[in-house]
């Protein structure tokens, strides 16, 4: 705690001195973050004084160098570890000139930093944000120091991966009306330690579907947007302590609590709320003035994918599991090339129905494939039909009368480079 207060005091003194010169400067808080050495780290950052600037690239590097006056510290050439992928960029700017940034460090960057430290480099590296001056003045580069510190109690309380699934390992189930769905749970990977708060909700047929922003954890959003996420029918609340072990299995509510009276598709949502965490507190987050701290425990650099279940007439036991092969869940789908979808065959089917939807559950593509084929080529034109950064796809096997005999899980495709497994 003493070390943290000392760093905060130094930052505030620098802010006062720089503002006293009359020259606009951009400052970041926190300016020092402990990092998980072996996996993903996510941290909530705020930058003040960004009015008149546009955020540019974000770079991780082993060394920084002083640039010209009023520019800041730029990455040292030859020490670049990586850049923030577009799909992980959840930054935004509020009217008060406060820029909120979710720093999601991929394992590949942590690995390179660790290897450099083993070879004799320092145990710190840097995250540098480039801000482009739109008024003709000099650009600015703002650096955050990242210190390798394992993945335990002294790293931010952040969710780095979540996998929702039923007891059989699938993420989709089919039930008859008035029948309970199977038991399910959420496998959570995280850094830090602390109390995790949240709730389970269900999206019923006819409800307005959630957007990507609705599926983010509450503390991932800028403070002025945290009350604007769409809410759905609440099933149960939870508050669990996460020890500094990195993994936790959160059991879902009693399945009998979930509605199954109306036929159609239902979405089970895991909503994670903001938690108090000394390692995840950020300043400048509301007014742009130091001394306006906002808690950010439970931050995550990705939307939490929902669990699906269908209520259909008839015996749900007749619907088998259809297994998907490629691409893997959360894989990248470059917008300029085609992607081949593959699955295993199901005996007795007449056709395979391939479905691709966007995060709003809008069907972008529904294609029928002959039973002797278990592949479908997804052409790049699909991305012209949506502005979203990811889509979901699934395959079902149908008989001649249109009845479904097997259905796969849903997998996610990201627009751009390969996913991180989150």
C-alpha positions as CSV (number, residue, x, y, z in Angstrom):
1,X,0.0,0.0,0.0
2,X,2.9,2.4,0.9
3,X,4.5,1.8,-2.5
4,X,1.2,2.5,-4.3
5,X,0.6,5.8,-2.3
6,X,4.2,6.9,-3.1
7,X,3.6,6.3,-6.8
8,X,0.3,8.1,-6.7
9,X,1.9,11.1,-4.9
10,X,4.7,11.3,-7.5
11,X,2.1,11.2,-10.3
12,X,0.0,14.0,-8.8
13,X,3.1,16.2,-8.3
14,X,4.0,15.7,-11.9
15,X,0.5,16.5,-13.0
16,X,0.6,19.8,-11.0
17,X,4.0,20.8,-12.3
18,X,3.2,20.1,-15.9
19,X,-0.2,21.9,-15.8
20,X,1.6,24.8,-14.2
21,X,3.7,25.3,-17.4
22,X,0.5,26.1,-19.4
23,X,1.4,23.3,-21.9
24,X,-1.3,20.6,-22.3
25,X,0.1,17.2,-21.3
26,X,-1.5,13.8,-21.3
27,X,-1.2,11.7,-18.1
28,X,-2.1,8.1,-17.4
29,X,-3.3,6.4,-14.2
30,X,-2.2,3.9,-13.1
31,X,1.2,4.5,-14.6
32,X,2.6,1.2,-13.1
33,X,0.9,-2.2,-13.4
34,X,1.9,-5.6,-12.1
35,X,1.7,-8.2,-14.9
36,X,1.0,-12.0,-15.0
37,X,4.2,-13.5,-16.1
38,X,2.8,-16.6,-17.8
39,X,-0.6,-15.5,-19.3
40,X,-2.9,-12.7,-20.2
41,X,-3.2,-9.6,-18.1
42,X,-6.0,-7.0,-18.4
43,X,-5.9,-3.6,-16.7
44,X,-8.2,-0.5,-16.7
45,X,-6.3,2.7,-17.7
46,X,-7.4,6.3,-17.9
47,X,-5.7,9.2,-19.6
48,X,-6.5,12.8,-19.0
49,X,-6.0,15.8,-21.3
50,X,-6.7,14.1,-24.6
51,X,-9.0,16.8,-26.0
52,X,-7.7,17.6,-29.4
53,X,-6.0,14.3,-29.8
54,X,-6.9,11.0,-31.5
55,X,-5.7,7.7,-30.1
56,X,-3.2,5.9,-32.4
57,X,-1.4,2.6,-32.0
58,X,-0.6,1.0,-28.7
59,X,2.8,-0.8,-28.5
60,X,4.6,-3.0,-25.9
61,X,8.3,-2.6,-25.8
62,X,11.3,-3.5,-23.7
63,X,12.8,0.0,-23.6
64,X,11.6,3.6,-24.1
65,X,13.5,6.7,-25.2
66,X,12.9,10.4,-24.6
67,X,11.5,12.1,-27.7
68,X,11.5,15.8,-28.4
69,X,10.1,18.1,-25.7
70,X,6.3,17.8,-25.0
71,X,6.2,14.5,-27.0
72,X,6.9,12.0,-24.2
73,X,8.7,8.7,-24.4
74,X,8.6,6.6,-27.6
75,X,9.3,2.9,-28.0
76,X,12.9,2.1,-28.5
77,X,13.5,0.6,-32.0
78,X,14.5,-3.1,-31.8
79,X,12.7,-3.7,-28.5
80,X,9.1,-4.0,-29.8
81,X,7.2,-7.0,-28.2
82,X,3.9,-6.5,-30.0
83,X,0.9,-4.2,-30.6
84,X,-2.6,-4.1,-29.3
85,X,-4.8,-6.0,-31.8
86,X,-7.8,-4.1,-33.1
87,X,-10.3,-6.7,-31.8
88,X,-9.0,-6.1,-28.2
89,X,-9.1,-2.3,-28.5
90,X,-12.1,-1.3,-26.3
91,X,-11.0,2.3,-25.7
92,X,-13.3,5.4,-25.7
93,X,-13.2,9.1,-24.9
94,X,-15.7,11.0,-22.7
95,X,-16.7,14.7,-23.1
96,X,-14.4,15.7,-20.3
97,X,-11.3,14.7,-22.2
98,X,-10.8,11.4,-20.4
99,X,-9.6,8.5,-22.5
100,X,-10.4,5.0,-21.1
101,X,-8.2,2.2,-22.3
102,X,-8.4,-1.5,-21.6
103,X,-4.9,-2.8,-21.7
104,X,-5.1,-6.5,-22.6
105,X,-1.6,-8.0,-22.7
106,X,-1.5,-11.2,-24.8
107,X,0.5,-14.2,-23.4
108,X,2.9,-13.8,-26.4
109,X,4.0,-10.4,-25.1
110,X,4.4,-11.5,-21.5
111,X,6.4,-14.5,-22.8
112,X,8.8,-12.2,-24.8
113,X,9.2,-9.9,-21.8
114,X,9.9,-12.9,-19.5
115,X,12.5,-14.3,-22.0
116,X,14.2,-10.9,-22.1
117,X,14.3,-10.8,-18.3
118,X,15.9,-14.3,-18.2
119,X,18.5,-13.1,-20.6
120,X,19.5,-10.2,-18.3
121,X,17.0,-7.5,-19.1
122,X,15.0,-5.7,-16.5
123,X,11.8,-7.2,-15.1
124,X,9.8,-4.3,-16.4
125,X,8.6,-3.4,-19.9
126,X,6.3,-0.7,-21.3
127,X,2.9,-0.1,-22.8
128,X,3.1,3.1,-25.0
129,X,0.0,4.8,-26.3
130,X,0.4,7.2,-29.3
131,X,-1.9,10.2,-29.3
132,X,-2.1,12.1,-32.6
133,X,-2.5,15.9,-32.3
134,X,-5.4,17.0,-34.5
135,X,-4.6,20.7,-34.0
136,X,-1.3,20.7,-35.8
137,X,0.9,20.5,-32.7
138,X,3.2,17.7,-31.7
139,X,1.9,14.2,-31.0
140,X,2.3,12.6,-27.6
141,X,3.5,9.2,-26.4
142,X,2.4,8.1,-23.0
143,X,4.0,5.1,-21.3
144,X,2.8,2.7,-18.6
145,X,5.4,0.6,-16.8
146,X,4.5,-3.1,-16.7
147,X,6.3,-5.2,-14.0
148,X,6.5,-9.0,-14.2
149,X,5.0,-10.2,-11.0
150,X,3.5,-13.7,-11.5
151,X,-0.3,-14.0,-11.6
152,X,-1.1,-13.8,-7.9
153,X,-2.5,-11.3,-5.4
154,X,-0.6,-8.3,-6.6
155,X,-1.9,-8.3,-10.1
156,X,-5.2,-6.6,-11.1
157,X,-8.4,-8.6,-10.4
158,X,-9.2,-9.3,-14.0
159,X,-11.1,-12.0,-16.0
160,X,-8.9,-13.3,-18.8
161,X,-11.0,-16.1,-20.2
162,X,-14.5,-17.5,-19.6
163,X,-16.0,-20.7,-21.0
164,X,-19.7,-21.4,-20.3
165,X,-20.8,-25.0,-20.9
166,X,-23.3,-27.7,-20.0
167,X,-22.2,-30.8,-18.2
168,X,-21.6,-32.7,-21.5
169,X,-19.2,-30.0,-22.7
170,X,-21.5,-28.4,-25.2
171,X,-22.7,-24.8,-25.2
172,X,-26.2,-25.4,-26.6
173,X,-29.0,-27.6,-25.3
174,X,-32.5,-28.5,-26.5
175,X,-35.4,-29.1,-24.1
176,X,-39.1,-29.7,-24.3
177,X,-41.6,-27.1,-23.0
178,X,-41.8,-27.0,-19.2
179,X,-38.6,-29.2,-18.9
180,X,-35.5,-27.9,-17.1
181,X,-32.3,-27.5,-19.1
182,X,-29.1,-29.4,-18.1
183,X,-26.8,-28.2,-15.4
184,X,-24.1,-25.8,-16.5
185,X,-21.1,-23.9,-15.2
186,X,-18.6,-21.2,-16.1
187,X,-14.8,-21.9,-16.1
188,X,-13.2,-18.6,-15.3
189,X,-9.5,-17.8,-15.7
190,X,-8.3,-14.7,-13.9
191,X,-5.5,-12.7,-12.4
192,X,-5.3,-11.2,-8.9
193,X,-7.6,-12.1,-6.1
194,X,-10.8,-10.7,-4.5
195,X,-14.5,-10.9,-4.3
196,X,-16.3,-11.4,-7.7
197,X,-19.9,-10.1,-7.8
198,X,-22.4,-10.7,-10.6
199,X,-25.7,-12.2,-11.6
200,X,-27.2,-14.7,-14.1
201,X,-29.8,-13.4,-16.6
202,X,-31.8,-14.9,-19.4
203,X,-32.8,-13.4,-22.7
204,X,-36.1,-14.8,-23.8
205,X,-37.6,-15.2,-27.3
206,X,-38.8,-11.8,-28.4
207,X,-36.4,-9.8,-26.2
208,X,-34.0,-7.3,-27.9
209,X,-30.7,-9.3,-28.2
210,X,-27.6,-8.0,-26.3
211,X,-24.9,-6.1,-28.1
212,X,-21.2,-6.7,-27.6
213,X,-21.2,-3.8,-25.2
214,X,-24.0,-5.4,-23.2
215,X,-21.8,-8.6,-22.9
216,X,-18.8,-6.8,-21.4
217,X,-18.1,-6.9,-17.7
218,X,-19.3,-3.7,-16.0
219,X,-15.8,-2.5,-15.0
220,X,-14.6,-2.8,-18.6
221,X,-16.8,0.2,-19.5
222,X,-16.0,3.9,-18.8
223,X,-17.7,4.9,-15.6
224,X,-20.3,7.1,-17.4
225,X,-21.5,4.1,-19.5
226,X,-21.8,1.5,-16.7
227,X,-25.4,2.1,-16.0
228,X,-26.4,2.0,-19.7
229,X,-26.0,-1.8,-20.3
230,X,-29.2,-3.5,-21.2
231,X,-30.6,-5.7,-18.5
232,X,-32.7,-8.9,-18.8
233,X,-34.7,-11.3,-16.6
234,X,-32.6,-11.9,-13.5
235,X,-32.3,-15.5,-12.4
236,X,-29.9,-15.4,-9.5
237,X,-27.1,-13.2,-8.0
238,X,-23.7,-14.4,-6.8
239,X,-20.7,-13.2,-4.8
240,X,-17.7,-15.5,-4.6
241,X,-14.1,-15.1,-3.4
242,X,-11.5,-15.8,-6.0
243,X,-8.2,-17.0,-4.4
244,X,-5.0,-16.2,-6.2
245,X,-5.0,-19.5,-8.1
246,X,-5.9,-18.3,-11.6
247,X,-8.8,-20.6,-12.2
248,X,-12.3,-21.0,-10.7
249,X,-15.4,-22.9,-11.7
250,X,-18.6,-21.0,-11.0
251,X,-21.7,-23.3,-11.0
252,X,-24.8,-22.0,-12.6
253,X,-28.2,-21.6,-10.8
254,X,-30.6,-24.4,-10.4
255,X,-31.7,-25.2,-14.0
256,X,-35.4,-25.3,-12.8
257,X,-35.2,-21.5,-12.3
258,X,-34.9,-20.9,-16.0
259,X,-38.0,-20.4,-18.1
260,X,-38.9,-23.0,-20.8
261,X,-42.6,-22.3,-21.6
262,X,-42.2,-20.5,-25.0
263,X,-40.6,-22.3,-27.9
264,X,-37.6,-20.6,-29.4
265,X,-34.0,-19.7,-28.5
266,X,-33.0,-18.5,-25.1
267,X,-29.6,-16.9,-24.1
268,X,-28.1,-17.4,-20.6
269,X,-26.0,-14.4,-19.7
270,X,-23.2,-14.2,-17.1
271,X,-23.1,-10.6,-15.9
272,X,-20.0,-9.6,-13.9
273,X,-20.2,-6.5,-11.9
274,X,-17.5,-4.1,-10.6
275,X,-15.5,-5.3,-7.6
276,X,-13.4,-3.4,-5.2
277,X,-9.7,-4.1,-5.8
278,X,-6.7,-2.0,-4.8
279,X,-4.7,-3.1,-7.8
280,X,-7.5,-2.1,-10.2
281,X,-8.3,1.4,-9.1
282,X,-7.8,4.1,-11.8
283,X,-7.8,7.9,-11.4
284,X,-8.9,10.7,-13.7
285,X,-11.8,8.5,-14.7
286,X,-14.7,10.9,-14.5
287,X,-13.7,14.5,-14.6
288,X,-10.1,14.3,-15.7
289,X,-8.9,15.7,-12.4
290,X,-6.7,13.6,-10.2
291,X,-8.5,12.4,-7.1
292,X,-11.5,10.9,-8.9
293,X,-10.8,7.2,-8.5
294,X,-13.0,4.6,-10.0
295,X,-12.9,0.9,-9.1
296,X,-12.2,-1.6,-11.9
297,X,-12.0,-5.0,-10.3
298,X,-13.4,-7.6,-12.7
299,X,-12.2,-6.0,-15.9
300,X,-12.1,-8.1,-19.0
301,X,-10.9,-7.4,-22.5
302,X,-13.7,-9.3,-24.3
303,X,-17.5,-9.8,-24.3
304,X,-18.7,-12.8,-22.4
305,X,-20.3,-15.3,-24.9
306,X,-23.8,-16.4,-23.9
307,X,-24.9,-20.0,-23.4
308,X,-27.8,-21.0,-25.6
309,X,-30.8,-23.3,-25.2
310,X,-33.7,-24.1,-27.4
311,X,-37.2,-25.0,-26.4
312,X,-38.8,-27.2,-29.0
313,X,-41.8,-29.5,-29.1
314,X,-41.1,-33.2,-29.0
315,X,-38.5,-35.3,-27.2
316,X,-35.3,-33.3,-26.7
317,X,-33.4,-36.6,-26.3
318,X,-33.7,-37.2,-30.1
319,X,-31.4,-34.3,-30.8
320,X,-27.8,-35.5,-30.9
321,X,-24.6,-33.6,-30.6
322,X,-22.9,-32.7,-33.9
323,X,-19.2,-32.1,-33.5
324,X,-17.4,-29.1,-35.1
325,X,-13.8,-29.6,-36.3
326,X,-12.4,-26.3,-37.7
327,X,-11.9,-23.5,-37.2
328,X,-11.4,-23.5,-33.4
329,X,-13.6,-21.3,-31.2
330,X,-12.4,-17.7,-31.2
331,X,-10.3,-18.1,-34.3
332,X,-9.5,-15.2,-36.6
333,X,-11.2,-14.9,-40.0
334,X,-9.3,-12.4,-42.2
335,X,-11.7,-10.2,-44.1
336,X,-9.8,-10.7,-47.3
337,X,-9.7,-14.5,-47.5
338,X,-12.3,-17.3,-47.3
339,X,-12.6,-19.6,-44.3
340,X,-13.5,-23.3,-44.5
341,X,-15.9,-24.6,-41.9
342,X,-15.6,-28.3,-41.1
343,X,-17.7,-30.8,-39.0
344,X,-18.1,-34.5,-38.4
345,X,-20.9,-36.4,-40.3
346,X,-24.2,-37.6,-38.8
347,X,-25.9,-40.7,-40.1
348,X,-29.5,-40.5,-41.3
349,X,-29.5,-36.8,-42.2
350,X,-30.7,-35.4,-45.5
351,X,-29.0,-32.0,-45.3
352,X,-26.7,-29.9,-43.1
353,X,-27.8,-26.4,-42.3
354,X,-25.0,-24.0,-41.7
355,X,-26.0,-20.8,-39.8
356,X,-24.0,-17.7,-39.2
357,X,-25.3,-14.9,-37.0
358,X,-24.1,-11.6,-35.6
359,X,-24.0,-10.6,-31.9
360,X,-27.6,-9.2,-32.3
361,X,-28.8,-12.7,-33.4
362,X,-29.4,-11.5,-36.9
363,X,-28.9,-14.3,-39.4
364,X,-26.2,-13.3,-41.9
365,X,-26.1,-16.7,-43.7
366,X,-28.1,-19.9,-43.8
367,X,-26.7,-22.5,-46.2
368,X,-27.7,-26.1,-47.0
369,X,-25.0,-28.6,-47.6
370,X,-25.4,-32.2,-49.1
371,X,-25.1,-35.0,-46.6
372,X,-21.9,-36.4,-48.2
373,X,-20.1,-33.1,-47.6
374,X,-19.0,-31.9,-44.1
375,X,-17.4,-28.6,-45.2
376,X,-18.6,-25.2,-46.2
377,X,-16.5,-22.3,-47.5
378,X,-17.3,-19.0,-45.9
379,X,-16.4,-16.3,-48.4
380,X,-15.1,-12.8,-47.4
381,X,-18.3,-11.0,-48.5
382,X,-19.9,-12.1,-45.3
383,X,-18.1,-9.3,-43.5
384,X,-19.7,-6.7,-45.7
385,X,-23.1,-7.7,-44.2
386,X,-22.1,-6.6,-40.7
387,X,-20.1,-3.9,-38.9
388,X,-19.6,-6.2,-35.8
389,X,-16.1,-7.5,-35.0
390,X,-17.2,-11.1,-34.6
391,X,-19.8,-13.6,-35.8
392,X,-21.1,-16.9,-34.4
393,X,-21.6,-20.1,-36.5
394,X,-23.3,-23.5,-35.9
395,X,-24.3,-26.5,-37.9
396,X,-27.4,-28.7,-37.6
397,X,-28.3,-32.0,-39.3
398,X,-31.9,-32.2,-40.6
399,X,-34.1,-34.9,-42.0
400,X,-36.2,-34.7,-45.1
401,X,-39.2,-33.5,-43.1
402,X,-37.2,-30.6,-41.7
403,X,-36.8,-32.0,-38.2
404,X,-33.5,-31.5,-36.5
405,X,-31.6,-34.7,-35.5
406,X,-28.3,-33.2,-34.4
407,X,-27.1,-29.7,-33.5
408,X,-23.6,-28.4,-32.9
409,X,-22.3,-25.9,-30.4
410,X,-21.8,-22.3,-31.4
411,X,-18.3,-21.1,-32.2
412,X,-17.0,-17.5,-32.7
413,X,-15.1,-16.1,-35.6
414,X,-13.3,-12.8,-35.1
415,X,-12.7,-10.4,-38.0
416,X,-8.9,-10.1,-38.5
417,X,-6.0,-12.0,-37.0
418,X,-6.2,-15.2,-34.9
419,X,-7.9,-15.1,-31.6
420,X,-6.4,-15.3,-28.2
421,X,-8.6,-18.1,-26.9
422,X,-10.6,-15.7,-24.8
